[in-house]
Amino acid sequence: MSTAPPTRSSASRSSASRSTATTNTSTPSGVKGTRTTGPAGTSSPTVQLDSAEFATGHYVDRLFPDDASLEGVDVAAENLRRRLQVVTQDIRQLLRAQSNDNNKQQAQSLEATKAAIGELYTRISEMKAKARTSERMVLDITQDIKSLDSAKRNLTHTTTTMKRLQMLIGAVGQLRRLKEQSKYYEASQLLLAIGGLREGFAGFGRVRQIAALHDSADGLQRGLASQAFQEVERGFDSQGMLVGDARVMRDACLCAQASLGDEQRDKFVAFYCDLQLRAYSAIFQINDDVSQLENISRRYAWLRRILRNYSDDHAAVFPEQWRVGEALSRRFSEATRDQLGEIMATREDISVEHLMSALADTLAFEAQCNKKFAIVAKSPAGDQSSSEPHVYEDNGEPAVTFTGAISCAFEPYMSIFIRGERVKFDEMIRKFQREPVSIDNDPSLSVLASSTDLLYQFRESLRQCASLSTGQPMVDLSQVFSQCLCNYARDVLVHKLPRITSSSTTALDDLKNICLIVNTADYCASVVGQLEQKVVEKVGGEFKDKVSFTACRDALLTSINTSIRALVAGVETMCEPAFAALTQVPWQSLQMV
């Protein structure tokens, strides 16, 4: 068996490898349509280096299918490096070309943007110029319209002012004629119209003609007011009786108020009140008997007669809204208050009965006035905590109540009432002290009857004082109550405690009396709290803190302690003989107890 020379076979394989490498080198691998030839000269599948499915292992296996093809590794590597350089150069050229294209496109886009901005700016400038032109045109048009509108408004105002001036001149002339004819009702209506017309000329004071017209109107108003007042004066005689025409006098009142307003109304009311009260001052002199406290009811009867005369004869003279009857009552109240103050200040022998009677009549009169003139007191809406009610008329307008209008004059002299109450209570306590302690057969009686009598008088006195005053006099009365209860506890309850001795035959009754005194003191101590609460409810708000019954409560508790000690001592005294007898019993010799 002959062996072929290895040199030829190796040369063939090397040639095949180079041929393959050359083929791969000459044709870029991975380009579509490129095929590779294996070492044996057979065709291999297309291999695309830029394919996403490229596998390096398969590619190498195809380049070197057997060991003999490995001799061309260096050549293949060199070819791949060259191929890499070529591809790298191509990539650079493509990137450079693309960069140049991008720069050109960006430059072109920038130029196009600048051109568009320039065109837009030009259009905006043109629009602004047109807008300014339009604005000037509109301003010119509106300026003309404003001028025409101002002219129209001024012309209308001037025409209206001229018409008002013409009406005012005519009204002033007509008012002068009405004044001469004494037609007060027509003049009062015309005065209201003139007042409305004159308001439109408030800013024309510098115009001489208009100022002269204003002065003329003012003079006519003052003259009408004076003439109307004289008309009313002539309508009453010196005795206050009506002698004129009530209808004409009423028109004169309306005319005077229309001329000078509320000031003239007050002048008319003051004249009438002074005229009617002139007789009051003459009848009720300070030193006359009819003016004293015991005859105070005559004062109020006199006013009732005057008010009845006003309602029957004089009410038609004055307008109802002037409330002349109420004003007359208030003037009467002021005069009466001042006169009563002088009378009580000069008298030293004022009796409690006369003082209380006069004050009761005064309070009744004040209540009648509030009712007659529809003056009510009520708490403000939404303020239930307010202790001071607001006073209103029947139409809801604020008013001044008659309460206290005259009765306030009695306030400084309420000490006479307090002293009288103190004397009365002291006399009761001395009477209770002289009376013996008696036990009623009634089993329901558990306290002394004197305690219930005293507390009843307290309630009556408190009710009377509350109807007269709720200020400092009530505080003083509460102090009188407290002092009287202290005296009652000391001078009646403790003073009547019996002394029980072993030889006393009434020891059992004495123990019952002591128990009755203890119950009485406890009853009074419990009622003191209710009495204090009642006084605090009735007294004025600024005096509530001054009401205190602590002293009398302590005195009653002390009397309870003293009575209990006396009760215990009495029981011990009664039991002492029995205890002494027990000590004498020979207990050791007793067989049974």
C-alpha positions in Angstrom: 0.0 0.0 0.0 1.6 3.2 -1.1 1.4 6.4 0.9 0.7 9.8 -0.8 3.1 12.5 0.0 1.7 14.7 2.8 3.1 17.9 1.2 0.5 18.0 -1.6 -2.4 17.3 0.5 -1.4 19.9 3.0 -0.9 22.4 0.2 -4.3 21.7 -1.1 -5.9 22.3 2.3 -3.9 25.5 2.7 -4.8 26.7 -0.7 -8.5 26.0 0.1 -8.2 27.9 3.3 -6.6 30.9 1.6 -9.2 30.8 -1.1 -11.9 30.8 1.5 -10.3 33.7 3.4 -9.7 35.6 0.2 -13.3 35.1 -0.8 -14.5 36.4 2.6 -12.0 39.2 2.4 -12.9 40.3 -1.1 -16.6 40.2 -0.3 -17.7 41.9 2.9 -19.2 39.4 5.1 -22.7 40.0 6.4 -23.8 41.8 3.2 -26.9 40.5 1.6 -26.1 38.3 -1.5 -22.6 37.3 -0.2 -21.9 33.7 0.1 -18.9 31.9 1.7 -17.1 28.9 0.4 -15.9 26.2 2.7 -12.5 24.6 2.6 -13.7 21.8 0.5 -14.8 24.3 -2.2 -18.5 23.7 -1.5 -20.9 26.5 -1.1 -22.0 27.6 2.5 -25.2 29.4 3.5 -25.3 33.2 3.4 -24.0 34.7 6.5 -24.9 38.3 7.2 -22.7 40.0 9.8 -25.4 42.7 10.3 -28.1 40.2 10.9 -29.9 40.2 14.3 -29.6 36.4 14.3 -25.8 36.4 13.8 -24.1 33.6 15.9 -20.3 33.9 16.3 -19.8 30.2 17.0 -21.6 29.1 13.8 -19.7 31.6 11.8 -16.3 30.4 13.1 -17.3 26.7 12.5 -18.0 27.6 8.9 -14.7 29.4 8.5 -12.8 26.5 10.0 -14.7 23.3 9.5 -11.7 21.0 10.2 -8.3 21.0 11.7 -6.6 21.6 8.4 -8.4 24.9 7.9 -6.9 26.3 11.1 -3.7 27.0 9.2 -5.4 30.0 7.7 -6.3 31.6 11.0 -3.8 34.4 10.7 -5.0 35.2 7.2 -8.6 35.1 8.3 -7.9 37.4 11.3 -6.1 39.8 9.0 -9.0 39.8 6.7 -11.4 40.5 9.5 -9.3 43.4 10.7 -9.3 44.9 7.3 -12.9 44.2 7.0 -13.4 46.0 10.4 -11.4 49.0 9.2 -13.5 49.2 6.1 -16.7 48.9 8.0 -15.5 51.5 10.5 -14.5 53.9 7.7 -17.9 53.4 6.1 -19.6 54.1 9.4 -17.6 57.2 9.8 -18.5 58.4 6.3 -22.2 57.6 6.9 -22.1 59.5 10.3 -20.3 62.4 8.7 -22.7 62.5 5.8 -25.7 62.3 8.2 -24.3 65.0 10.4 -23.8 67.3 7.4 -27.4 66.6 6.4 -28.7 67.3 9.9 -26.8 70.6 10.1 -28.2 71.6 6.8 -31.7 70.7 7.8 -31.3 72.5 11.2 -30.0 75.6 9.4 -32.8 75.5 7.0 -35.4 75.0 9.9 -33.8 77.9 11.8 -34.0 80.2 8.8 -37.6 79.2 8.2 -38.5 79.8 11.9 -36.8 83.2 11.8 -38.7 84.1 8.7 -42.0 83.0 10.2 -41.3 85.0 13.4 -40.5 88.1 11.3 -43.7 87.7 9.3 -45.7 87.2 12.6 -44.1 90.3 14.1 -44.9 92.3 11.0 -48.5 91.2 11.2 -48.8 91.9 14.9 -47.3 95.4 14.3 -49.9 96.0 11.6 -52.7 94.8 13.9 -51.5 97.1 16.7 -51.3 100.0 14.3 -54.9 99.3 13.1 -56.0 98.9 16.8 -54.6 102.3 17.7 -56.2 103.8 14.7 -59.6 102.2 15.7 -59.1 103.3 19.3 -58.6 106.9 18.2 -61.6 106.7 16.0 -63.7 105.3 18.9 -62.4 107.9 21.3 -63.3 110.6 18.9 -66.8 109.2 18.5 -67.3 108.7 22.2 -66.0 112.1 23.0 -68.6 113.6 20.7 -71.2 111.4 22.4 -70.0 112.4 25.9 -70.2 116.0 24.9 -73.7 115.7 23.5 -74.7 113.7 26.6 -73.3 116.3 29.0 -75.0 119.0 27.0 -78.3 117.1 27.2 -77.9 116.5 30.9 -77.0 120.1 31.7 -79.8 121.3 29.6 -82.3 119.0 31.3 -80.9 120.0 34.8 -81.1 123.7 33.8 -84.7 123.3 32.6 -85.7 121.4 35.7 -84.0 124.0 37.9 -85.7 126.8 36.1 -89.1 125.1 36.5 -88.3 124.5 40.2 -87.3 128.1 40.6 -90.5 129.2 38.9 -92.5 127.0 41.2 -90.6 128.2 44.3 -91.2 131.8 43.4 -94.9 131.1 42.8 -95.1 129.2 46.1 -93.5 131.9 48.1 -95.8 134.5 46.6 -98.8 132.2 47.4 -97.5 131.7 50.9 -97.4 135.4 51.5 -101.0 135.7 50.4 -102.1 132.8 52.6 -100.3 134.4 55.6 -102.2 137.6 55.1 -105.5 135.6 54.8 -104.6 133.4 57.9 -105.3 130.3 56.0 -103.1 128.0 58.2 -104.1 124.6 56.8 -103.3 125.6 53.2 -100.2 127.3 54.4 -99.0 124.2 56.2 -99.4 122.1 53.0 -97.6 124.7 51.0 -94.8 124.9 53.5 -94.1 121.2 53.0 -93.9 121.8 49.2 -91.6 124.8 49.6 -89.3 122.7 51.8 -89.0 120.1 49.1 -88.3 122.7 46.4 -85.7 124.5 48.5 -83.7 121.3 48.9 -82.9 121.5 45.2 -81.3 124.9 45.6 -79.1 124.0 48.6 -76.0 124.6 46.4 -77.1 128.0 45.0 -76.4 130.1 48.1 -73.9 132.3 46.2 -76.5 133.3 43.7 -77.9 136.6 45.0 -81.4 136.2 43.6 -81.8 132.7 45.0 -80.3 133.8 48.4 -82.8 136.6 48.5 -85.6 134.2 47.7 -84.4 131.9 50.6 -84.4 134.8 53.0 -87.9 135.8 52.0 -89.1 132.2 52.5 -87.5 132.0 55.9 -89.0 135.3 57.0 -92.4 134.1 55.9 -92.0 130.9 57.9 -91.0 132.7 61.0 -93.9 135.2 60.6 -96.3 132.3 60.1 -95.1 130.5 63.2 -95.4 133.7 65.3 -98.8 134.4 63.8 -99.9 130.8 64.5 -98.7 130.9 68.1 -100.6 134.2 68.6 -103.7 132.5 67.2 -103.4 129.7 69.8 -102.7 132.1 72.6 -105.9 134.0 71.7 -107.8 130.8 71.7 -107.4 130.3 75.5 -108.3 132.7 78.2 -106.3 133.3 81.4 -108.1 130.4 83.1 -107.1 128.0 80.4 -110.5 127.7 79.0 -111.0 127.3 75.2 -112.5 130.5 73.7 -111.3 130.2 70.1 -112.1 128.0 67.1 -110.6 124.6 67.7 -110.3 123.8 64.0 -108.4 127.1 63.2 -106.1 126.6 66.2 -105.3 123.0 65.1 -104.5 124.3 61.6 -102.3 126.9 63.2 -100.4 124.2 65.1 -99.8 122.2 62.0 -98.6 125.3 60.2 -96.2 126.2 63.0 -94.7 122.7 63.0 -94.4 122.8 59.2 -92.6 126.2 59.6 -90.0 125.5 62.2 -90.4 121.8 63.0 -90.3 120.2 66.5 -88.9 123.2 68.2 -92.1 125.1 67.5 -94.2 122.1 68.6 -92.4 122.1 71.9 -93.1 125.8 72.3 -96.8 125.3 71.8 -96.9 122.3 74.2 -94.9 124.2 76.9 -97.4 127.2 76.6 -100.4 124.9 77.1 -98.8 123.1 80.0 -97.8 126.3 81.7 -101.3 127.7 81.2 -103.0 124.7 82.7 -100.6 124.2 85.6 -100.8 127.9 86.6 -103.9 127.1 88.7 -102.1 124.0 90.2 -99.3 126.2 91.6 -101.9 128.6 93.0 -104.1 125.9 94.6 -101.3 123.7 96.1 -99.1 126.1 98.1 -96.3 124.5 100.1 -97.6 125.7 103.5 -101.3 125.0 102.9 -103.0 122.0 104.4 -104.2 120.8 101.1 -100.6 120.4 99.9 -99.6 118.1 102.8 -98.9 114.4 102.4 -102.2 113.3 103.9 -104.0 115.2 101.1 -101.8 114.1 98.2 -104.8 112.3 96.6 -106.3 115.7 95.9 -103.4 116.5 93.6 -104.0 113.5 91.5 -107.7 114.1 91.4 -107.0 117.7 90.2 -104.8 116.3 87.3 -107.5 113.8 86.4 -110.0 116.6 86.1 -107.6 118.6 83.9 -106.9 115.6 81.6 -110.6 114.9 81.3 -111.2 118.5 80.3 -108.4 118.2 77.8 -109.9 115.1 76.3 -113.3 116.6 76.1 -112.5 120.2 74.9 -108.9 120.7 74.0 -107.8 117.5 72.3 -109.2 118.9 69.0 -106.8 121.8 69.2 -103.5 119.9 69.1 -102.4 117.1 66.7 -102.7 113.7 68.3 -99.0 112.8 67.6 -98.0 115.8 69.8 -99.1 113.7 72.9 -100.1 116.9 74.8 -101.9 114.9 77.5 -98.7 112.9 78.3 -96.6 116.1 78.3 -99.0 117.7 80.7 -98.8 114.7 83.0 -95.0 114.8 82.9 -94.9 118.5 83.7 -97.4 117.9 86.6 -95.2 115.0 87.8 -92.1 117.2 87.8 -93.8 120.0 89.7 -95.3 117.6 92.2 -92.0 115.8 92.8 -90.2 119.1 93.6 -93.0 120.3 95.8 -93.2 117.1 97.8 -89.4 117.1 98.3 -89.6 120.6 99.8 -92.5 119.6 102.0 -90.9 116.5 103.4 -87.6 118.3 103.9 -89.2 121.0 106.0 -91.4 118.7 108.1 -90.0 116.8 111.1 -93.2 115.1 112.2 -93.9 113.0 109.2 -95.9 109.9 110.4 -95.3 106.5 108.9 -99.0 106.2 108.1 -99.2 109.4 106.1 -95.9 108.6 104.3 -97.0 105.1 103.3 -100.4 106.3 102.2 -99.0 109.1 100.1 -96.4 106.8 98.6 -99.1 104.2 97.8 -101.3 106.8 96.1 -98.3 108.1 94.1 -97.4 104.6 92.9 -101.0 104.0 91.9 -101.0 107.3 90.0 -97.8 106.4 88.1 -99.1 103.0 87.1 -102.3 104.7 85.8 -100.3 107.1 83.7 -98.3 104.3 82.2 -101.5 102.5 81.3 -103.3 105.6 80.0 -100.5 106.6 77.7 -99.7 103.0 76.6 -96.2 102.9 78.0 -95.0 99.3 78.7 -91.8 97.8 80.0 -90.4 94.7 78.5 -87.0 92.9 78.2 -85.0 93.5 75.0 -85.5 90.9 72.3 -82.9 88.1 72.5 -81.6 89.2 75.9 -83.4 87.3 78.6 -80.6 87.9 81.1 -81.2 91.6 81.2 -82.8 92.7 84.5 -83.5 96.2 83.4 -86.5 96.3 81.0 -86.7 98.7 78.1 -89.7 101.1 78.0 -91.7 101.5 74.8 -94.9 103.2 73.6 -97.7 101.3 72.1 -96.2 101.9 68.6 -92.9 100.4 69.5 -91.0 103.7 69.9 -88.7 104.2 72.9 -90.4 106.2 75.7 -89.8 107.4 79.3 -91.8 105.6 81.9 -93.8 107.4 84.6 -92.5 104.9 87.2 -90.5 106.8 89.7 -91.4 110.2 88.3 -92.9 111.3 91.6 -92.2 108.4 93.9 -88.4 109.1 93.7 -89.0 112.0 96.0 -89.9 109.6 98.8 -86.7 107.6 98.5 -84.6 109.7 101.0 -87.4 109.5 103.5 -88.0 105.8 103.4 -86.0 105.6 106.6 -89.1 106.7 108.4 -90.8 103.5 107.1 -87.9 101.4 108.2 -87.9 102.9 111.6 -91.6 102.3 111.9 -91.2 98.7 111.0 -88.4 98.3 113.5 -90.5 99.7 116.3 -93.4 97.4 115.3 -91.2 94.3 115.3 -89.5 95.2 118.6 -92.9 95.6 120.2 -93.9 92.2 118.9 -90.8 90.6 120.4 -91.5 92.3 123.8 -95.0 90.9 123.6 -93.8 87.4 122.8 -91.3 87.6 125.6 -94.1 88.4 128.1 -96.3 85.5 126.9 -95.8 82.1 128.6 -95.0 79.1 126.5 -98.2 77.2 126.0 -98.6 73.8 124.4 -101.7 73.4 122.2 -103.7 70.2 122.4 -103.4 70.1 118.6 -100.7 67.4 117.9 -99.9 69.0 114.5 -98.5 72.1 116.3 -94.8 71.7 116.6 -93.5 75.3 116.8 -94.4 78.4 118.8 -97.2 80.5 117.3 -95.1 83.6 117.9 -92.6 82.5 115.2 -95.3 82.1 112.5 -96.8 85.5 113.5 -93.4 87.2 113.2 -92.6 85.7 109.9 -96.0 86.6 108.5 -95.4 90.2 109.5 -92.0 90.0 107.7 -93.7 88.9 104.5 -96.3 91.6 104.7 -93.6 94.3 105.4 -91.5 92.9 102.5 -94.4 93.0 100.1 -95.2 96.6 101.1 -91.6 97.8 100.8 -91.3 96.1 97.4 -94.3 98.0 96.1 -92.6 101.3 97.3 -89.0 100.8 96.6 -86.5 98.1 95.6 -83.4 100.1 96.4 -81.5 100.8 99.6 -84.7 100.9 101.7 -85.2 97.2 101.0 -81.6 96.4 102.0 -82.2 98.3 105.2 -85.5 96.4 105.8 -83.6 93.1 105.4 -81.2 94.2 108.1 -84.1 95.0 110.3 -85.4 91.4 109.7 -82.0 89.9 110.6 -81.7 92.0 113.8 -85.3 91.1 114.9 -84.6 87.4 114.3 -81.5 87.7 116.4 -83.5 89.3 119.2 -86.2 86.7 118.9 -83.7 83.9 119.2 -82.1 85.5 122.3 -84.9 87.2 124.1 -87.7 84.8 123.3 -86.4 81.3 122.6 -83.4 81.2 124.8 -85.0 83.4 127.5 -88.0 81.0 127.8 -85.9 77.9 128.3 -87.1 76.5 131.7 -84.7 75.4 134.4 -85.6 71.8 135.5 -84.9 70.8 139.0 -85.3 67.4 140.7 -88.1 68.7 142.8 -90.0 70.3 140.0 -93.6 69.1 139.5 -93.8 70.3 135.9 -90.6 68.7 134.7 -92.3 66.8 132.0 -94.1 69.8 130.6 -90.8 71.7 130.8 -89.2 69.1 128.6 -92.0 69.4 126.1 -91.6 73.2 126.1 -87.9 72.8 125.4 -88.6 70.5 122.5 -91.1 73.0 121.2 -88.4 75.7 121.4 -85.9 73.5 119.6 -88.4 72.9 116.8 -89.2 76.6 116.6 -85.6 77.6 116.3 -85.0 75.0 113.6 -88.1 76.1 111.7 -87.0 79.7 111.8 -83.5 78.8 110.6 -84.9 76.9 107.6 -87.3 79.8 106.7 -84.4 82.4 106.9 -82.9 81.0 103.7 -86.2 81.3 101.9 -86.6 84.9 103.2 -83.2 85.8 102.0 -83.8 84.4 98.6 -87.1 86.3 98.4 -85.4 89.6 99.3 -82.6 89.0 96.7 -85.2 88.5 94.0 -87.0 91.7 94.8 -84.1 94.1 95.5 -82.4 96.0 92.7 -79.4 94.5 90.9 -76.8 96.8 92.4 -78.0 96.0 96.0 -78.2 92.2 95.8 -74.7 91.7 97.3 -75.7 93.7 100.4 -78.4 91.4 101.5 -77.2 88.9 104.2 -79.0 87.0 106.9 -75.9 85.2 108.2 -76.0 86.9 111.7 -79.6 85.8 112.4 -78.9 82.3 111.0 -76.0 81.9 113.4 -78.1 83.2 116.3 -80.8 80.7 115.6 -78.3 77.8 115.4 -76.8 79.0 118.7 -80.3 78.9 120.3 -80.8 75.4 119.0 -77.5 74.3 120.6 -78.5 76.0 123.9 -81.9 74.4 123.8 -80.5 70.9 123.2 -78.1 71.3 126.1 -80.9 72.4 128.3 -82.9 69.4 127.2 -80.1 67.0 128.0 -79.5 68.7 131.3 -83.2 68.4 132.2 -83.3 64.7 131.3 -80.3 64.1 133.5 -81.9 66.1 136.3 -85.1 64.1 136.1 -83.2 60.8 136.1 -80.9 61.7 138.9 -83.2 60.6 141.8 -83.8 57.3 140.2 -80.1 56.8 139.6 -79.4 57.7 143.3 -82.1 55.2 144.4 -80.5 52.5 142.4 -77.2 53.0 144.3 -79.0 52.3 147.6 -80.4 49.0 146.5 -78.6 45.9 148.1 -78.0 44.2 144.8 -76.0 41.4 146.4 -78.9 40.2 148.5 -81.4 40.1 145.6 -82.1 36.7 144.1 -83.9 38.0 141.0 -84.1 41.4 139.3 
